[in-house]
Amino acid sequence: MRCCLVLTLLLALCSPCAAAPETGGHDPQALLLLEEAAQRSANMTTLSADFRQEKKLGILAQPLTSQGFLCVTRDGQSPPASKERVLWAYTSPAPSGFLYENGQGFFWENNPANIQTTGSREAAAITALVRHILAWIQVDVHMLRQTYRLERPEKDRPVLLLHPRRQSFFTKVEAEFAPDLAGMSRLTFFEANGDTTRILFTDTRINQALPERCAR
């Protein structure tokens, strides 16, 4: 059985993986913020960051928490010619995660040495997840405009609300950029039943030598 934390993330991020034809309705201020973030991230080829994931369930008094790190390598080309390597690794409460490399997805639990290839369904989910991760790291304005209706609730904060255009596992996403727009600070996914999944990113490093842990 795959790690439930990884599957929770897959469900949260991959539900609206098929983009709907854009029908407008965007907040002009939201589009300006998105374009600024896209310009700031245009030349990103490497990224590493720590993260903390909090899953709040209505039936539990305390959120389920986990910690880990993210590593991304891109060759700088535009899709579909670009090549990416994405490592999403949980370090607590138990080691687990996934690796996307050379167009293939891999899972592991408990021991990174016991990496396993994915089935077709899991591979499709990882591919969709990677597309969403990259859409935020090297901001893909076209993909995000097609997939969501964008709103900027506060003009003095780099925060967007994204409303899925298709039926989704979640009702909206709150995305907060770092103050200098270099990477994400926080992503929060709101479900119809009131549950939320929040991912907070820290120690984000862009276009620097990747730490040794990224080479696993």
N, C-alpha and C positions, 0 to 999 in steps of 0.2 A: 504494500500500500504506500503510495507516494505521500510525502510530507504534507500535512494539512495546511501548513503556513504557505507553502509554495502554491498549492491549489487555490487557496483563498486569494492570493495575489493574481493568479491567472484568471480567475472568475471576475475579479474586480476590474482588471484592466482590459480584458479581451472581449467583453460582451459586445461592444459596438464596433467590431473589427471591420465590418463592411460599411464603407462610407456611403451616405445617402447623397443624392444630388442637392447641392446647396440651394436653399430657398431664401437666403438673406436673414434679416431680423437681428443682425449683429449690432451691438453697441459700438459706435464709432471710436470711443475712447478705448474699448477693448482691442479693437483692431490696431490702433496706434501702438498700444503696449506690446501686442504680439509681434508687430513688425520691428519694433525696437529690439525686442529679445532675439528675434531671428537674425538681425544684423550683428548683434553682440556674439552670437554663437556660430556664425557662418563658417569660421575657420577652425572650429574644434576638430581635433583629430584624436585626442586622448582625454579621458576623464576618469577620476577615481573619487569616491565619496563613501563616508559611513552613513548608515541609516538606522532609524528606529521605527519599527512598525507597531502600531497600536490598533487592535481590533476591539471595538466596543460593541457588546451584545446586550440587548435589553434584558436577557435572563441572568446576566452576571453583574455583580456589584463592581468588579474591577475589570479593566480591559485586559485582553490577552496581549502580551508584549513580546517582541523579538527584536534582535539586533543583528546587524550584518554589514556588508560592504558591497559596493557596486564598482565594476571596472568596465570601461568601454574603450575600444580601439576602432577607429575608422581610417580608411585610406584617403579620405578627402575628396573622393569622386562623388558625383551625384548618382542617386538610384536610377536604374537598377544595376549600374556597373559597379557601384561601391561595394566594398567588403567590410563586414563588421565582425567584431568579436565582443560578446557581451557576457560578463560573469556576474550573476546575482547570487551572493552567498550569505546564508544565515550562519551566525556564529553562536547564537544562543536563542532559545533554551537548548537547542540541539543542532549540530552541524547539518546543513542540508542546503539545497539550492539547485541552480541550473546553469548550464553553459551553452551559449549559442556560438558556433564557430564553423566557418566554411559551409554555411547553409544547413548545418545539422544541429539538433538540440539534444542535450544530455541532462539527466537528473542524477542526484546522489542524495543519500541519507546517511547520517551518522559518521561516515568516513568518506572524504573526498576521493580516496583511492578507489572506492567502489562505485565508479561512475557507470551509468547505464544509458544506453541509447533509448530513445523514446519510440513509442508506437506512432502511427500516422495521426491519430487524434491529438495526442500530446504534442507532437511535432508542430501541428498546425497552431495549437494554442501558444507554444513558445514563440513561433514566428510572429504571430499577432502581437504578443507581449513585447517582443523586441522592437517591432514597428512603433508601438506606443512609447516605449522608453526613448527611442531615438527621436521621435517626434517632439519630445520635451527637451532632450539634451541638445540636439541641433535643430532648433525650432522649425517645424515643418508647417508653415502657415497654411498652405493649400489643404493638407490632410486635416488639420484641426478645424479649419473653417467648414470643410465638408462634413466632418463627423459630428460637430457640436455647434450649437448656437451660443455665441460668446457674449458675456456681460462683464462689465467692470463696476463693481458695487461702490468702490471708494477711489476717487481720483488721486489721492495722495499715498496710496499703497499699491505695490506691484502685484495685485491679486486679480485673478480672473475666475468667474463662475462659468462652467461649461455644462450645457444642457444637451444630452444626447438626442440626435435627430431620429434615431431608431429606438425601438423598444430595447431596453438594456437591463443588465443586472443591477444597475444603480440609477438613481434619478438625476444626480448632478455630481460634478467634480469641482472642488475648489483648488485652484493651482496658485501657489505663491512663489514668485521668483525671488532670487537673492536681491538685495538692495541695488547692486550694480548690474542686475539682469544676467549675470554670468552663472547660469545653472539654476536649478530649482531649489527652493528652500523647504517647501512642504506641498504634499498632495493629499487631499482628503476626498474619499469616495462616500457618498451618501446613498443608502439603500432605502427602498420604499417602506420597509418595516421599522425604520429608525436606527438601524445598526450603521456603524461607520467604520471605515478603514483609513487610518492616517499614516502617512509615511513622511518622516522628517529627515532631511539630509543635512549632514554637517561635514566639515573638513573637506569641502569640494575642491579638487585640484584639476585644472584644465590645462592641457598642452604642456604638462610636466612629465618627467619620467615616472612611469607607473611603479608603485611599491611592489616588493617581491611577492606579496600575497596574490597579486593579480595574475601571476604566471602559473598558478596551479592548473 
